[in-house]
Amino acid sequence: MNVLYKYCGSDGIKKILKKLELKLPYISQVNDPLECLPFFYCPNDKAAIEAKCLSVLKRIGISLPADYKQKPEKGELQKTLVESARKLQIDWNQRKGCLLSVSKTAKNPVMWAHYAEKHKGAVIGIDFNSVFPNTNKVCSILMDPVKYSKHRPKINVLEDFTAKYLNTLLTKSSEWVYEREFRTIFLVDSLEIMQQQGLSHLKDFEGKKTWFLRLNPASIREVIFGLYTSDDLKAKIRELIERPELQHVKLLQAEESETYTLNLEECNFY
């Protein structure tokens, strides 16, 4: 098994257990505006800059004027190329890729405070080796560990940076290291294919078209109650997992300890 944890508010945990699906926000919806956006730069290489400009303009069907070399001021083309790459990346993040983020731990009090309604929500443990079934075999989703760094990934706009962009998507500021995050990226093109297979779907959510990943019920392994999860929410969660397809789900309770790391104790309600 490869169990990772999703921190949820009270409404979120009920929706996941009821509908058996996970929301996949677009990459642009991450908390940190600098996340998933590399630091673009353009070296002072006149020949390479001219070649890049010619390549871009040729691709979009525009010819450079004969006197273009005399027109730009020093550094103007470099700034234009950097800004163009940045705008293209922002647009791609907004429309072409969706992000699934989870954590290695369910014991972090800061995560509970930020993402689980100040310990009033719950955490769901999902086995990503069996997220959804595919005909005769179970398909897994590769979840990559996030790398934490003081420096943003740097990309030279004069080079083909398609392959390097994956590193950007898996890198966050070292200020976020406590999250112990794992993530994967879904291309919208791939989600459209998965939709035809019944593995994802697109629907209205809070006034926007949003992708959702369908969950194999067997992939849901645990639900952890927070320090202050209400009795009403606990009762609703117990009701939801009494369905035949979820009776295997283990219930746990977060408890205080001598440190700031929480203990998890198995619940016994019966």
VENPE-V980090 format. One record per residue. N is the residue number from 1. RES is the residue in one letter. PHI is phi in degrees with one decimal (* if undefined). OMEGA is omega in radians with two decimals (none if undefined). D_CENTER is the distance of its C-alpha to the mean C-alpha in whole Angstrom. Layout:
[[N RES PHI OMEGA D_CENTER] [N RES PHI OMEGA D_CENTER]]
//
This chain:
[[1 M * 3.09 21] [2 N -132.5 -3.04 17] [3 V -85.9 3.05 16] [4 L -126.2 -2.87 13] [5 Y -122.6 3.09 13] [6 K -113.5 3.11 11] [7 Y -81.9 -3.01 13] [8 C -136.0 2.91 15] [9 G -76.7 -3.06 17] [10 S -63.6 3.11 20] [11 D -70.3 -3.10 20] [12 G -61.8 -3.11 16] [13 I -65.5 3.12 18] [14 K -66.5 3.14 20] [15 K -65.6 -3.14 19] [16 I -62.9 -3.10 16] [17 L -70.7 -3.13 20] [18 K -74.9 -3.02 22] [19 K -97.8 -3.14 20] [20 L 54.9 3.13 18] [21 E -153.3 3.10 15] [22 L -120.2 3.09 11] [23 K -73.3 3.12 10] [24 L -116.6 -3.14 7] [25 P -68.6 3.04 7] [26 Y -66.8 -3.06 8] [27 I -56.4 -3.10 7] [28 S -65.9 -3.08 10] [29 Q -91.8 3.10 9] [30 V -65.0 -3.06 8] [31 N -65.4 -3.06 11] [32 D -93.1 -3.10 12] [33 P -63.9 3.11 14] [34 L -89.2 3.14 14] [35 E -72.9 -3.14 11] [36 C 62.2 3.08 10] [37 L -132.9 -3.06 14] [38 P -70.9 3.01 16] [39 F -88.5 3.13 20] [40 F -82.7 3.07 22] [41 Y -144.6 -3.12 25] [42 C -132.1 3.14 29] [43 P -63.7 3.13 31] [44 N -84.0 -3.12 35] [45 D -119.4 -2.99 36] [46 K -57.0 -3.10 38] [47 A -64.6 -3.14 38] [48 A -67.3 3.11 35] [49 I -63.6 3.13 34] [50 E -62.8 3.14 37] [51 A -64.3 3.13 35] [52 K -64.9 3.13 32] [53 C -61.3 3.12 33] [54 L -61.3 3.13 36] [55 S -63.4 -3.13 33] [56 V -64.4 -3.11 31] [57 L -65.6 3.09 34] [58 K -63.6 -3.13 35] [59 R -64.0 -3.12 32] [60 I -98.9 3.01 32] [61 G 79.8 3.14 36] [62 I -120.9 3.11 37] [63 S -97.8 3.09 40] [64 L -73.7 3.04 40] [65 P -66.0 -3.06 44] [66 A -60.8 -3.07 46] [67 D -99.7 -3.05 46] [68 Y -62.1 -3.09 42] [69 K -69.0 -3.11 43] [70 Q -88.1 -3.02 45] [71 K -77.3 -3.05 43] [72 P -68.1 2.99 40] [73 E -71.7 -3.11 41] [74 K -58.8 3.10 40] [75 G 85.4 -3.07 36] [76 E -67.1 3.12 35] [77 L -63.3 3.12 34] [78 Q -61.1 3.13 31] [79 K -62.4 -3.14 30] [80 T -64.2 -3.14 30] [81 L -65.4 3.13 28] [82 V -64.4 -3.12 25] [83 E -65.5 3.11 25] [84 S -63.4 3.12 25] [85 A -63.5 3.14 22] [86 R -63.1 3.14 20] [87 K -63.8 3.11 20] [88 L -61.7 -3.12 19] [89 Q -68.5 3.10 16] [90 I -61.3 3.13 15] [91 D -63.2 3.13 17] [92 W -63.1 3.13 14] [93 N -62.1 -3.10 11] [94 Q -80.8 -2.97 13] [95 R -129.0 -2.92 14] [96 K -110.2 -3.07 13] [97 G -136.4 3.09 9] [98 C -117.3 -2.97 7] [99 L -123.8 3.01 3] [100 L -116.3 -3.08 3] [101 S -121.8 3.09 4] [102 V -142.5 -3.09 8] [103 S -123.3 3.08 11] [104 K -74.7 -3.02 14] [105 T -127.4 3.01 16] [106 A -111.0 -3.00 17] [107 K -109.2 -3.02 20] [108 N -87.3 -3.08 19] [109 P -66.3 3.11 21] [110 V -68.8 3.09 19] [111 M -63.4 3.08 16] [112 W -59.9 -3.11 18] [113 A -67.1 -3.05 19] [114 H -80.4 -2.95 16] [115 Y -116.3 -3.11 14] [116 A -127.4 2.97 17] [117 E 57.3 3.11 19] [118 K 55.4 3.08 21] [119 H 75.3 3.12 22] [120 K -92.9 -3.13 23] [121 G -89.3 -3.13 20] [122 A -155.4 3.08 19] [123 V -120.5 3.12 17] [124 I -110.4 3.10 16] [125 G -97.9 -3.05 16] [126 I -120.2 3.08 15] [127 D -87.3 -3.07 17] [128 F -80.0 2.97 14] [129 N -83.6 -3.13 17] [130 S -145.4 -3.07 18] [131 V -66.4 3.08 16] [132 F -145.4 3.12 18] [133 P -81.3 3.10 21] [134 N -136.1 -3.10 23] [135 T 50.8 -3.02 26] [136 N -91.3 -3.13 28] [137 K -139.8 -3.14 25] [138 V -95.5 -3.14 22] [139 C -94.2 3.09 19] [140 S -107.1 3.04 16] [141 I -114.6 3.12 13] [142 L -77.8 3.10 13] [143 M -103.2 -3.08 10] [144 D -95.2 3.07 11] [145 P -69.2 3.09 11] [146 V -75.7 3.06 10] [147 K -96.1 -3.11 14] [148 Y -109.5 -3.03 15] [149 S -146.9 3.03 18] [150 K -78.7 -3.04 20] [151 H -117.7 3.07 20] [152 R -71.5 3.03 18] [153 P -58.4 -3.12 18] [154 K -104.4 -3.13 21] [155 I -131.1 3.08 21] [156 N -82.2 -3.07 25] [157 V -69.2 3.12 25] [158 L -83.1 3.14 28] [159 E -109.1 3.03 26] [160 D -76.0 -3.03 24] [161 F -105.7 -3.12 21] [162 T -56.9 -3.09 19] [163 A -68.3 -3.09 18] [164 K -72.1 -3.05 18] [165 Y -66.6 3.12 15] [166 L -57.9 3.11 13] [167 N -60.1 3.11 14] [168 T -64.2 -3.10 12] [169 L -69.0 -3.09 9] [170 L -108.3 -3.14 9] [171 T -122.8 3.08 12] [172 K -132.7 3.07 12] [173 S -59.9 3.12 15] [174 S -63.0 3.08 17] [175 E -64.9 -3.10 17] [176 W -99.6 -2.99 14] [177 V -60.3 -3.12 15] [178 Y -61.6 -3.09 16] [179 E -71.7 -3.11 13] [180 R 48.1 -2.97 13] [181 E -81.0 2.91 9] [182 F -119.6 -3.14 8] [183 R -151.2 2.99 5] [184 T -141.3 -3.12 6] [185 I -111.0 3.04 6] [186 F -110.5 3.01 9] [187 L -71.8 3.14 11] [188 V -59.5 3.09 13] [189 D -58.2 3.13 16] [190 S -70.1 3.12 15] [191 L -63.9 3.11 14] [192 E -66.5 3.07 18] [193 I -68.5 3.11 19] [194 M -62.4 3.12 17] [195 Q -62.2 3.11 19] [196 Q -65.0 3.12 22] [197 Q -93.3 -3.14 22] [198 G 77.1 -3.08 21] [199 L -101.5 3.07 17] [200 S -148.7 3.05 15] [201 H -157.0 -3.11 17] [202 L -111.6 -3.13 17] [203 K -149.6 3.08 18] [204 D -72.9 3.10 19] [205 F -143.3 -3.12 17] [206 E 52.6 3.07 19] [207 G 81.0 -3.13 20] [208 K -130.4 3.02 18] [209 K -70.8 -3.02 17] [210 T -135.0 3.11 13] [211 W -86.9 3.07 12] [212 F -132.4 3.08 12] [213 L -97.9 3.11 12] [214 R -76.4 -3.08 16] [215 L -107.7 2.93 16] [216 N -68.4 -3.12 19] [217 P -52.4 -3.12 21] [218 A -66.2 -3.13 22] [219 S -76.3 3.13 19] [220 I -83.0 -2.99 19] [221 R -104.7 -3.03 21] [222 E -143.5 2.88 21] [223 V -131.6 -3.11 21] [224 I -111.4 3.08 21] [225 F -80.2 3.10 23] [226 G -80.8 3.14 23] [227 L -58.6 -3.05 26] [228 Y -120.4 3.07 27] [229 T -59.9 -3.08 26] [230 S -70.4 3.08 28] [231 D -62.4 3.13 31] [232 D -64.9 3.13 30] [233 L -67.9 3.09 26] [234 K -59.9 3.14 27] [235 A -63.8 3.13 30] [236 K -66.1 3.12 28] [237 I -65.1 3.11 25] [238 R -61.5 3.11 28] [239 E -63.4 -3.11 29] [240 L -66.4 -3.10 26] [241 I -87.2 3.02 26] [242 E -78.2 3.05 30] [243 R -61.7 -3.05 29] [244 P -50.6 -3.05 30] [245 E -75.7 -3.10 27] [246 L -123.2 -3.08 25] [247 Q -69.2 3.11 28] [248 H -81.8 -3.03 27] [249 V -66.9 3.14 24] [250 K -90.8 3.10 25] [251 L -101.8 -3.14 26] [252 L -130.1 3.13 25] [253 Q -121.5 3.03 26] [254 A -74.4 -3.11 25] [255 E -128.7 3.06 28] [256 E -66.5 3.07 29] [257 S -137.4 3.12 31] [258 E -70.7 3.10 33] [259 T -110.7 3.10 30] [260 Y -83.7 3.05 26] [261 T -82.9 -3.08 25] [262 L -80.8 2.96 25] [263 N -93.4 3.09 27] [264 L -118.9 -3.12 26] [265 E -115.8 -3.14 29] [266 E -67.7 3.14 29] [267 C -85.8 3.06 30] [268 N -135.2 -3.04 34] [269 F -96.9 -2.98 34] [270 Y -116.3 none 37]]
//
